[in-house]
């Protein structure tokens, strides 16, 4: 069942969302956050969704549809705002896309809230692992790990004007915060947690060597 729901969402949306995301980023030079990043986040979200369905933690048959839309719009606001609060602009762009959808208002709001709040990395409250917001936030965090994550951090922190000598400590702190949230939220999936622990360490080890 989960694979069919995920495949159905891809069949319906992957082409149009890839095209729309590519269009939005065509005038922005952001290789680490372009449509390919959004596609990777969707792939990560699909991994989480399959585990959640299999574990019986979610039953909503439209969750993959909502997740693929949120995945492909979560960082589109970076095309107009490079700051950590770009989720507001992402929400606006996603809302325009949803105007032509047949989703009900509750589903629309769920998508828009997940898009807007995905980059809130304060994690002041425990996340509901079955929520769209948690799936999108953690799927995005997973793409911040590994070699891909290293390049993402270099690019976006430079764009935000963070001095090079301050980057390593800030990045390490951010990575550790993201991983703790992933581990706390999806501790019931030890294979995912173990894989991402290794990927997170790749980033922290790299920037630890840059501290001077």
ChimeraX commands (.cxc) that place a marker at each C-alpha (Angstrom):
marker #1 position 0.00,0.00,0.00 radius 0.5
marker #1 position 2.60,2.69,0.92 radius 0.5
marker #1 position 4.59,2.14,-2.25 radius 0.5
marker #1 position 1.45,2.45,-4.37 radius 0.5
marker #1 position 0.42,5.70,-2.67 radius 0.5
marker #1 position 3.91,7.13,-3.07 radius 0.5
marker #1 position 4.10,6.02,-6.71 radius 0.5
marker #1 position 0.67,7.52,-7.42 radius 0.5
marker #1 position 1.77,10.85,-5.97 radius 0.5
marker #1 position 4.91,10.80,-8.10 radius 0.5
marker #1 position 3.00,9.89,-11.25 radius 0.5
marker #1 position 0.63,12.78,-10.72 radius 0.5
marker #1 position 2.98,15.48,-9.48 radius 0.5
marker #1 position 6.69,14.79,-10.04 radius 0.5
marker #1 position 6.89,16.16,-13.56 radius 0.5
marker #1 position 4.87,19.31,-12.97 radius 0.5
marker #1 position 6.54,20.07,-9.64 radius 0.5
marker #1 position 10.04,19.56,-11.01 radius 0.5
marker #1 position 9.22,21.92,-13.86 radius 0.5
marker #1 position 7.74,24.56,-11.57 radius 0.5
marker #1 position 10.64,24.36,-9.12 radius 0.5
marker #1 position 13.17,24.56,-11.94 radius 0.5
marker #1 position 11.36,27.62,-13.32 radius 0.5
marker #1 position 11.44,29.41,-9.97 radius 0.5
marker #1 position 15.19,28.83,-9.56 radius 0.5
marker #1 position 16.21,29.53,-13.17 radius 0.5
marker #1 position 17.25,33.11,-12.37 radius 0.5
marker #1 position 18.98,32.16,-9.11 radius 0.5
marker #1 position 22.44,30.62,-8.88 radius 0.5
marker #1 position 21.90,28.25,-5.95 radius 0.5
marker #1 position 23.13,24.78,-6.93 radius 0.5
marker #1 position 22.77,23.42,-3.41 radius 0.5
marker #1 position 19.12,24.45,-3.05 radius 0.5
marker #1 position 17.73,24.19,-6.59 radius 0.5
marker #1 position 15.16,21.72,-7.94 radius 0.5
marker #1 position 17.58,18.84,-7.38 radius 0.5
marker #1 position 17.67,19.60,-3.65 radius 0.5
marker #1 position 13.88,19.59,-3.61 radius 0.5
marker #1 position 13.83,16.27,-5.43 radius 0.5
marker #1 position 16.22,14.78,-2.85 radius 0.5
marker #1 position 14.03,16.04,-0.02 radius 0.5
marker #1 position 11.04,14.34,-1.63 radius 0.5
marker #1 position 13.00,11.08,-1.87 radius 0.5
marker #1 position 13.87,11.39,1.83 radius 0.5
marker #1 position 10.24,12.11,2.66 radius 0.5
marker #1 position 9.18,9.02,0.70 radius 0.5
marker #1 position 11.54,6.87,2.80 radius 0.5
marker #1 position 9.99,8.24,5.99 radius 0.5
marker #1 position 6.46,7.82,4.66 radius 0.5
marker #1 position 7.01,4.18,3.75 radius 0.5
marker #1 position 8.26,3.47,7.26 radius 0.5
marker #1 position 5.35,5.35,8.85 radius 0.5
marker #1 position 2.73,3.52,6.81 radius 0.5
marker #1 position 4.35,0.15,7.41 radius 0.5
marker #1 position 4.44,0.80,11.15 radius 0.5
marker #1 position 0.76,1.78,11.11 radius 0.5
marker #1 position 1.58,5.27,12.36 radius 0.5
marker #1 position -0.21,7.00,9.47 radius 0.5
marker #1 position -3.34,6.07,7.54 radius 0.5
marker #1 position -4.04,9.25,5.56 radius 0.5
marker #1 position -3.96,8.14,1.89 radius 0.5
marker #1 position -3.30,11.72,0.75 radius 0.5
marker #1 position -0.19,12.24,2.85 radius 0.5
marker #1 position 2.22,11.41,-0.02 radius 0.5
marker #1 position 0.38,13.88,-2.28 radius 0.5
marker #1 position 0.72,16.59,0.34 radius 0.5
marker #1 position 4.34,15.63,1.07 radius 0.5
marker #1 position 5.52,15.81,-2.53 radius 0.5
marker #1 position 3.99,19.27,-2.96 radius 0.5
marker #1 position 5.53,20.54,0.29 radius 0.5
marker #1 position 8.89,18.98,-0.60 radius 0.5
marker #1 position 9.08,20.81,-3.91 radius 0.5
marker #1 position 8.08,24.20,-2.49 radius 0.5
marker #1 position 9.74,24.32,0.94 radius 0.5
marker #1 position 12.85,26.27,-0.18 radius 0.5
marker #1 position 11.44,28.16,-3.15 radius 0.5
marker #1 position 11.31,31.28,-0.99 radius 0.5
marker #1 position 15.11,31.38,-1.14 radius 0.5
marker #1 position 14.73,32.80,-4.64 radius 0.5
marker #1 position 13.63,36.08,-3.03 radius 0.5
marker #1 position 14.87,35.81,0.56 radius 0.5
marker #1 position 18.17,34.12,1.50 radius 0.5
marker #1 position 17.45,34.39,5.23 radius 0.5
marker #1 position 16.36,31.61,7.60 radius 0.5
marker #1 position 12.84,33.06,7.54 radius 0.5
marker #1 position 12.36,32.32,3.82 radius 0.5
marker #1 position 9.55,29.93,4.67 radius 0.5
marker #1 position 7.08,32.80,4.50 radius 0.5
marker #1 position 7.91,33.44,0.86 radius 0.5
marker #1 position 7.89,29.71,0.16 radius 0.5
marker #1 position 4.39,29.57,1.60 radius 0.5
marker #1 position 3.23,32.35,-0.73 radius 0.5
marker #1 position 4.65,30.64,-3.80 radius 0.5
marker #1 position 3.14,27.31,-2.80 radius 0.5
marker #1 position -0.23,28.96,-2.19 radius 0.5
marker #1 position -0.28,30.20,-5.77 radius 0.5
marker #1 position 0.34,26.66,-7.00 radius 0.5
marker #1 position -2.39,25.25,-4.76 radius 0.5
marker #1 position -4.93,27.68,-6.20 radius 0.5
marker #1 position -5.23,25.31,-9.15 radius 0.5
marker #1 position -5.42,22.12,-7.07 radius 0.5
marker #1 position -8.46,20.19,-5.94 radius 0.5
marker #1 position -7.22,19.81,-2.36 radius 0.5
marker #1 position -9.59,20.82,0.40 radius 0.5
marker #1 position -8.80,23.77,2.66 radius 0.5
marker #1 position -7.58,21.64,5.56 radius 0.5
marker #1 position -5.06,19.84,3.32 radius 0.5
marker #1 position -3.96,23.13,1.79 radius 0.5
marker #1 position -3.31,24.66,5.19 radius 0.5
marker #1 position -1.42,21.56,6.32 radius 0.5
marker #1 position 0.88,21.84,3.30 radius 0.5
marker #1 position 1.37,25.59,3.69 radius 0.5
marker #1 position 2.15,25.31,7.40 radius 0.5
marker #1 position 4.71,22.56,6.75 radius 0.5
marker #1 position 6.34,24.66,4.02 radius 0.5
marker #1 position 6.51,27.81,6.13 radius 0.5
marker #1 position 7.82,26.16,9.29 radius 0.5
marker #1 position 10.26,23.65,7.77 radius 0.5
marker #1 position 13.34,25.75,8.59 radius 0.5
marker #1 position 12.42,26.49,12.20 radius 0.5
marker #1 position 15.35,24.66,13.74 radius 0.5
marker #1 position 14.72,25.76,17.34 radius 0.5
marker #1 position 12.79,22.51,17.96 radius 0.5
marker #1 position 11.18,23.89,21.09 radius 0.5
marker #1 position 8.59,21.11,21.26 radius 0.5
marker #1 position 8.53,17.42,20.47 radius 0.5
marker #1 position 7.45,16.76,16.90 radius 0.5
marker #1 position 4.62,14.40,16.01 radius 0.5
marker #1 position 6.42,11.85,13.80 radius 0.5
marker #1 position 3.28,11.20,11.77 radius 0.5
marker #1 position 2.72,14.87,10.91 radius 0.5
marker #1 position 3.48,16.35,7.51 radius 0.5
marker #1 position 5.47,19.11,9.23 radius 0.5
marker #1 position 7.81,16.58,10.87 radius 0.5
marker #1 position 8.25,14.58,7.66 radius 0.5
marker #1 position 9.22,17.66,5.64 radius 0.5
marker #1 position 11.47,19.14,8.33 radius 0.5
marker #1 position 13.39,15.89,8.87 radius 0.5
marker #1 position 13.54,15.08,5.15 radius 0.5
marker #1 position 15.17,18.48,4.65 radius 0.5
marker #1 position 17.54,17.86,7.57 radius 0.5
marker #1 position 18.63,14.56,6.02 radius 0.5
marker #1 position 19.80,16.46,2.94 radius 0.5
marker #1 position 21.96,18.67,5.17 radius 0.5
marker #1 position 24.11,15.66,6.07 radius 0.5
marker #1 position 26.85,13.90,4.13 radius 0.5
marker #1 position 28.96,15.42,1.37 radius 0.5
marker #1 position 25.89,17.14,-0.08 radius 0.5
marker #1 position 25.34,18.83,3.26 radius 0.5
marker #1 position 28.87,20.23,3.31 radius 0.5
marker #1 position 28.29,22.02,0.02 radius 0.5
marker #1 position 24.85,23.21,1.11 radius 0.5
marker #1 position 26.21,24.79,4.28 radius 0.5
marker #1 position 29.10,26.48,2.49 radius 0.5
marker #1 position 26.81,28.07,-0.06 radius 0.5
marker #1 position 23.92,29.22,2.11 radius 0.5
marker #1 position 26.06,30.50,4.97 radius 0.5
marker #1 position 28.15,32.51,2.54 radius 0.5
marker #1 position 24.98,33.94,1.01 radius 0.5
marker #1 position 23.85,34.98,4.48 radius 0.5
marker #1 position 27.10,36.87,5.05 radius 0.5
marker #1 position 28.42,34.70,7.86 radius 0.5
marker #1 position 32.19,35.27,8.21 radius 0.5
marker #1 position 34.22,32.27,7.13 radius 0.5
marker #1 position 35.97,31.97,10.49 radius 0.5
marker #1 position 32.59,31.72,12.25 radius 0.5
marker #1 position 31.08,29.14,9.91 radius 0.5
marker #1 position 32.54,25.91,11.31 radius 0.5
marker #1 position 31.18,26.28,14.85 radius 0.5
marker #1 position 27.81,27.56,13.66 radius 0.5
marker #1 position 27.49,24.71,11.16 radius 0.5
marker #1 position 28.48,22.04,13.68 radius 0.5
marker #1 position 25.91,23.37,16.14 radius 0.5
marker #1 position 23.24,23.40,13.44 radius 0.5
marker #1 position 24.03,19.86,12.28 radius 0.5
marker #1 position 23.92,18.51,15.83 radius 0.5
marker #1 position 20.60,20.22,16.46 radius 0.5
marker #1 position 19.13,18.78,13.27 radius 0.5
marker #1 position 20.36,15.29,14.09 radius 0.5
marker #1 position 19.03,15.38,17.65 radius 0.5
marker #1 position 15.62,16.33,16.29 radius 0.5
marker #1 position 15.72,13.48,13.76 radius 0.5
marker #1 position 16.81,11.00,16.42 radius 0.5
marker #1 position 14.14,12.13,18.88 radius 0.5
marker #1 position 11.36,12.20,16.31 radius 0.5
marker #1 position 12.11,8.93,14.51 radius 0.5
marker #1 position 13.85,6.85,17.18 radius 0.5
marker #1 position 11.47,4.03,16.26 radius 0.5
marker #1 position 13.33,3.65,12.96 radius 0.5
marker #1 position 16.88,2.77,14.11 radius 0.5
marker #1 position 18.15,1.99,10.60 radius 0.5
marker #1 position 17.34,5.52,9.43 radius 0.5
marker #1 position 18.80,7.05,12.59 radius 0.5
marker #1 position 21.99,5.00,12.29 radius 0.5
marker #1 position 22.51,5.91,8.63 radius 0.5
marker #1 position 21.93,9.59,9.29 radius 0.5
marker #1 position 24.24,9.59,12.31 radius 0.5
marker #1 position 27.06,8.55,10.00 radius 0.5
marker #1 position 26.10,11.21,7.44 radius 0.5
marker #1 position 25.85,13.93,10.09 radius 0.5
marker #1 position 29.30,13.01,11.38 radius 0.5
marker #1 position 30.75,13.49,7.89 radius 0.5
marker #1 position 29.72,17.15,8.09 radius 0.5
marker #1 position 30.79,17.77,11.69 radius 0.5
marker #1 position 34.17,16.07,11.15 radius 0.5
marker #1 position 34.79,18.17,8.03 radius 0.5
marker #1 position 34.07,21.48,9.76 radius 0.5
marker #1 position 35.82,20.49,12.99 radius 0.5
marker #1 position 39.02,20.38,10.96 radius 0.5
marker #1 position 38.30,23.95,9.77 radius 0.5
marker #1 position 38.16,25.46,13.27 radius 0.5
marker #1 position 41.07,27.74,13.96 radius 0.5
marker link #1:1,2 radius 0.2
marker link #1:2,3 radius 0.2
marker link #1:3,4 radius 0.2
marker link #1:4,5 radius 0.2
marker link #1:5,6 radius 0.2
marker link #1:6,7 radius 0.2
marker link #1:7,8 radius 0.2
marker link #1:8,9 radius 0.2
marker link #1:9,10 radius 0.2
marker link #1:10,11 radius 0.2
marker link #1:11,12 radius 0.2
marker link #1:12,13 radius 0.2
marker link #1:13,14 radius 0.2
marker link #1:14,15 radius 0.2
marker link #1:15,16 radius 0.2
marker link #1:16,17 radius 0.2
marker link #1:17,18 radius 0.2
marker link #1:18,19 radius 0.2
marker link #1:19,20 radius 0.2
marker link #1:20,21 radius 0.2
marker link #1:21,22 radius 0.2
marker link #1:22,23 radius 0.2
marker link #1:23,24 radius 0.2
marker link #1:24,25 radius 0.2
marker link #1:25,26 radius 0.2
marker link #1:26,27 radius 0.2
marker link #1:27,28 radius 0.2
marker link #1:28,29 radius 0.2
marker link #1:29,30 radius 0.2
marker link #1:30,31 radius 0.2
marker link #1:31,32 radius 0.2
marker link #1:32,33 radius 0.2
marker link #1:33,34 radius 0.2
marker link #1:34,35 radius 0.2
marker link #1:35,36 radius 0.2
marker link #1:36,37 radius 0.2
marker link #1:37,38 radius 0.2
marker link #1:38,39 radius 0.2
marker link #1:39,40 radius 0.2
marker link #1:40,41 radius 0.2
marker link #1:41,42 radius 0.2
marker link #1:42,43 radius 0.2
marker link #1:43,44 radius 0.2
marker link #1:44,45 radius 0.2
marker link #1:45,46 radius 0.2
marker link #1:46,47 radius 0.2
marker link #1:47,48 radius 0.2
marker link #1:48,49 radius 0.2
marker link #1:49,50 radius 0.2
marker link #1:50,51 radius 0.2
marker link #1:51,52 radius 0.2
marker link #1:52,53 radius 0.2
marker link #1:53,54 radius 0.2
marker link #1:54,55 radius 0.2
marker link #1:55,56 radius 0.2
marker link #1:56,57 radius 0.2
marker link #1:57,58 radius 0.2
marker link #1:58,59 radius 0.2
marker link #1:59,60 radius 0.2
marker link #1:60,61 radius 0.2
marker link #1:61,62 radius 0.2
marker link #1:62,63 radius 0.2
marker link #1:63,64 radius 0.2
marker link #1:64,65 radius 0.2
marker link #1:65,66 radius 0.2
marker link #1:66,67 radius 0.2
marker link #1:67,68 radius 0.2
marker link #1:68,69 radius 0.2
marker link #1:69,70 radius 0.2
marker link #1:70,71 radius 0.2
marker link #1:71,72 radius 0.2
marker link #1:72,73 radius 0.2
marker link #1:73,74 radius 0.2
marker link #1:74,75 radius 0.2
marker link #1:75,76 radius 0.2
marker link #1:76,77 radius 0.2
marker link #1:77,78 radius 0.2
marker link #1:78,79 radius 0.2
marker link #1:79,80 radius 0.2
marker link #1:80,81 radius 0.2
marker link #1:81,82 radius 0.2
marker link #1:82,83 radius 0.2
marker link #1:83,84 radius 0.2
marker link #1:84,85 radius 0.2
marker link #1:85,86 radius 0.2
marker link #1:86,87 radius 0.2
marker link #1:87,88 radius 0.2
marker link #1:88,89 radius 0.2
marker link #1:89,90 radius 0.2
marker link #1:90,91 radius 0.2
marker link #1:91,92 radius 0.2
marker link #1:92,93 radius 0.2
marker link #1:93,94 radius 0.2
marker link #1:94,95 radius 0.2
marker link #1:95,96 radius 0.2
marker link #1:96,97 radius 0.2
marker link #1:97,98 radius 0.2
marker link #1:98,99 radius 0.2
marker link #1:99,100 radius 0.2
marker link #1:100,101 radius 0.2
marker link #1:101,102 radius 0.2
marker link #1:102,103 radius 0.2
marker link #1:103,104 radius 0.2
marker link #1:104,105 radius 0.2
marker link #1:105,106 radius 0.2
marker link #1:106,107 radius 0.2
marker link #1:107,108 radius 0.2
marker link #1:108,109 radius 0.2
marker link #1:109,110 radius 0.2
marker link #1:110,111 radius 0.2
marker link #1:111,112 radius 0.2
marker link #1:112,113 radius 0.2
marker link #1:113,114 radius 0.2
marker link #1:114,115 radius 0.2
marker link #1:115,116 radius 0.2
marker link #1:116,117 radius 0.2
marker link #1:117,118 radius 0.2
marker link #1:118,119 radius 0.2
marker link #1:119,120 radius 0.2
marker link #1:120,121 radius 0.2
marker link #1:121,122 radius 0.2
marker link #1:122,123 radius 0.2
marker link #1:123,124 radius 0.2
marker link #1:124,125 radius 0.2
marker link #1:125,126 radius 0.2
marker link #1:126,127 radius 0.2
marker link #1:127,128 radius 0.2
marker link #1:128,129 radius 0.2
marker link #1:129,130 radius 0.2
marker link #1:130,131 radius 0.2
marker link #1:131,132 radius 0.2
marker link #1:132,133 radius 0.2
marker link #1:133,134 radius 0.2
marker link #1:134,135 radius 0.2
marker link #1:135,136 radius 0.2
marker link #1:136,137 radius 0.2
marker link #1:137,138 radius 0.2
marker link #1:138,139 radius 0.2
marker link #1:139,140 radius 0.2
marker link #1:140,141 radius 0.2
marker link #1:141,142 radius 0.2
marker link #1:142,143 radius 0.2
marker link #1:143,144 radius 0.2
marker link #1:144,145 radius 0.2
marker link #1:145,146 radius 0.2
marker link #1:146,147 radius 0.2
marker link #1:147,148 radius 0.2
marker link #1:148,149 radius 0.2
marker link #1:149,150 radius 0.2
marker link #1:150,151 radius 0.2
marker link #1:151,152 radius 0.2
marker link #1:152,153 radius 0.2
marker link #1:153,154 radius 0.2
marker link #1:154,155 radius 0.2
marker link #1:155,156 radius 0.2
marker link #1:156,157 radius 0.2
marker link #1:157,158 radius 0.2
marker link #1:158,159 radius 0.2
marker link #1:159,160 radius 0.2
marker link #1:160,161 radius 0.2
marker link #1:161,162 radius 0.2
marker link #1:162,163 radius 0.2
marker link #1:163,164 radius 0.2
marker link #1:164,165 radius 0.2
marker link #1:165,166 radius 0.2
marker link #1:166,167 radius 0.2
marker link #1:167,168 radius 0.2
marker link #1:168,169 radius 0.2
marker link #1:169,170 radius 0.2
marker link #1:170,171 radius 0.2
marker link #1:171,172 radius 0.2
marker link #1:172,173 radius 0.2
marker link #1:173,174 radius 0.2
marker link #1:174,175 radius 0.2
marker link #1:175,176 radius 0.2
marker link #1:176,177 radius 0.2
marker link #1:177,178 radius 0.2
marker link #1:178,179 radius 0.2
marker link #1:179,180 radius 0.2
marker link #1:180,181 radius 0.2
marker link #1:181,182 radius 0.2
marker link #1:182,183 radius 0.2
marker link #1:183,184 radius 0.2
marker link #1:184,185 radius 0.2
marker link #1:185,186 radius 0.2
marker link #1:186,187 radius 0.2
marker link #1:187,188 radius 0.2
marker link #1:188,189 radius 0.2
marker link #1:189,190 radius 0.2
marker link #1:190,191 radius 0.2
marker link #1:191,192 radius 0.2
marker link #1:192,193 radius 0.2
marker link #1:193,194 radius 0.2
marker link #1:194,195 radius 0.2
marker link #1:195,196 radius 0.2
marker link #1:196,197 radius 0.2
marker link #1:197,198 radius 0.2
marker link #1:198,199 radius 0.2
marker link #1:199,200 radius 0.2
marker link #1:200,201 radius 0.2
marker link #1:201,202 radius 0.2
marker link #1:202,203 radius 0.2
marker link #1:203,204 radius 0.2
marker link #1:204,205 radius 0.2
marker link #1:205,206 radius 0.2
marker link #1:206,207 radius 0.2
marker link #1:207,208 radius 0.2
marker link #1:208,209 radius 0.2
marker link #1:209,210 radius 0.2
marker link #1:210,211 radius 0.2
marker link #1:211,212 radius 0.2
view
